């Protein structure tokens, strides 16, 4: 591999992020067993932030990091992420409804609650995330930078908290900025706080929510951190894989609307950013090399891997594995119907669904093995096989 920096972008999507683990598992198997992290720059958002930080912690052994992620995701249950017991769901739902009433009366005492209680995820992160390893790996040269995105409710800005080697400067653009800090569990928790569903997290002076909100340029942080090529692992099908438009007579259910809103938060900005970067690359390719060098313009190679099958349909097969109180809660908005299981796919942290997504990600990556190896600087599959020996 040459000396240019490769960035890895892991997007949001709740339980859908298990798909990323399958892709990472496949890449780890393609590379020599003791390979260090092949992605000097790692950027994570929402559930992708958990995967990103894990890879940063295990940067000196990419395969161990992928194996740890696989072990975690294969054994997840909803109880590990949010309170799914009857008492917890009932209490939090009552508090949420009371919060709406009190807010309407101008009283903010209960307005800070959310539909679900994410305290189990906070406890899991405190136990499982030795964040001090991040700086150790940066100092050892196994990692150049890690970035976690979160959305500030006070300022409306998309904030990228980053930890990096010396020389990386904070940045500020329209509605987005990069802030140097030491990444901790609270940054993952804030980045994963799906709006309305999970509570906001206070960092310094501001409350933050899911990093996918207002993230108009998901690829940008990797470029600010020094990446000249990026591998993006998404959690939704591209438009090329979507079915053709059909006539729909039924009015959309609340679950259908909520799932549509989730897609707009987690998926749309990434596809638009990739399309925009492709147009910029085509323009840069028309510019003479000496002009590029003088203006510091670079062609950014992008490899995008996304699910080859509908995750919504996959979630419909496993939706009944959700804990009964959560099924009851979601049934009230019509989310338990297979035709409206998009919302469920973001909350379905159950092992069978996660394992199915891991398998899908693994197969999708393996089907593009030669393309991935070439992107990572290994010209042929035979070269990688030789290095494995």
Secondary structure, DSSP 8 states (H G I E B T S, - for coil): --SS-EEEEE---GGGGHHHHHHHHHHHHHS-TT---S-SEEEEETHHHHHHHHHHHTTT-HHHHHHHHHHHHHT--HHHHS--SHHHHHHHHHHHHHHHHHHHTT--TTTT--SS--HHHHHHHHHH--THHHHHHHHHTS-SEEEEEEEETTT--EEEEEEESTT---EEETTEEEEE----HHHHHHHT--TTTS--EEETTEEEE-TTTT-S-TTHHHHHTT-SEEEEE-SS--GGGS-------S---HHHHHHHHHHIIIIIHHHHHHHHHHHHHHHHHTS-HHHHHHHT----EEEEE--SS-HHHHHHHHGGGS-HHHHHHHHTTTTTSGGGTHHHHHH---HHHHHHHHHHHHHHHHTTHHHHHHHTT---HHHHHHHH-
